[in-house]
Every structure is written in structure tokens, then in C-alpha cells.
């Protein structure tokens, strides 16, 4: 990945986070939502937006579905806020990395508990 692509990924991640947080008014977008990463294709036509949602499985699936439906709106808002020759087509993808990390930390905490003395 080139330095330019990395900068574009970060720029898009910040802008999309702002749009989703303040402008998407779908009630299905709930729970603790985080745009964890954006991966733009080399030709800048496509971008995968990785979304992490803390909540129940139903909340996660509803949120991702709502974001997929709102992708056109987010793309239009992105076009207004970010100066790029071409605004990439957005694809929202669920990202389980935050939950997996929390699970691993919990397991590590359990293994490091001092043994009870009798």
C-alpha cells in the first residue's frame, strides 16, 4: 500500500465516521459504532468500510444493513466534504476485531488472577 493510499484511507475513515455519527438518522444505526478501517482499491473506485458494532447480534446486523442502505447518502456527503477526483463506491463490512480483542483481554485477565489461598 502506498503512502498516498494510506492517507486517503485515513481521510475517508475520519470523514465517514463524522457523517455516520452526525448525519445518518436511521434508528437502526445503534449501539456503540466505530469505523475501524477503510480500504480503498488502487484505482480509487471502491472502498471497503469496516464497521465494528458493540451490542447484540440483532443490533449488529441491523446496523450493518442500515449502513448498506445509507451507502449512497454517505457517498454523496463524502463527495461534498472530501476533495478527490473520484469518490469511491462504499461497501460496509462488519468487523469483529474489537469484540475479539475484548474477548482475548478477558481471557488474559482470567489467567492472571492470583490463586485463592485457603
N, C-alpha and C positions, 0 to 999 in steps of 0.2 A: 504494500500500500504506500502510495507516495505521500509526501508531506502535505501536498495540496488537498488530496483526498481526505486525509485525516482532519485537516482544518475545516473542510466542507462538512464532514460527518459531525464534528463538534458544533459547528454553527447551526446545522439543521436540527440537531438534538436539542439545543437550547431554545431555538425558535418554536419547534413543535411542542416542547414542554410548556412553554408560555401560552401557546394557542390552546392546548388541551386544558390547561389549568384555568384559563380565564374566559375563553370564548366558546368552547363546546358546552352546550347547555342540555345535553341529553341526560336524563335522570339515571340511565343505566350505567353511566360512567361514574362508578362509585368505588368505595374502598380507598386504600392507600395506593395511589397510582404513580408510577415512575417510568419515565422514558429512559431506559438504561443505555441504549446504544442505537446509533443509526449507521447502517452500512450501505453506502451508495455504490452503484455499479460504476465501472471505469468510464463508461460513456455518459454518466450522469443522467440517465433516463429513468432508472429505477432506484428506489431506496427502500430497504427493509428497516422498519422501525420496531425495535424490540421493546415490549411493554411488560413491566412487572406489576402485578396487582396483588396486594396482600388482602386476603379475605377468603370467603368460602369459594368453593368450586363454581357455584352458580354465579356469584359476583364476578369471578374471573372471566368466565365465558361470556356473560352479558356485556362486560366492559369491552372485551376484545371485539365482539360483534358490533357494538355501538361505534367503536372507533373505526372499524372497517366500513361501516355505513357512512360515517362522517369524513372519510378519507378525502373526498372531493372538496369538501368545505375547508379542511385543514390545508390541502394543497393550494387552494385559492388564497387563503390567508397567508400562507408561506410565500406565495408569489409577491404579495404586497410588501412583506416585511424583509425579505432577503433578496439581494440583487445577484441573480445568477442568470446566465444566458438561457438556461432551460431549467424549469422546476421539475424535479423528478416525480414520477408516479409513486405514491406511497403505498406500502403494504405493511399492515400491522401484524406483528408476530408475537405470540406470548413468550415471555422469558421467565423461566423458573429459577434463575441463578440466585436471586435474593433469598427466596424461600429455602433453596438448597443450602446456601451459606448459613442461614439461621439454624437450620436443622443440624448442620455439622457443628456449629458453635455449641448448640445444646448438648450434643453428644460428647463433645470435648469437655464441657463443663461437668458432665456427669462422671466422666472418667477421672477427673482431677479432684473430686470431692474427697476430703480426708476421711479415712475409715473411722467408723464409730468405735469408741472404746467402751468395753464393758467392765 
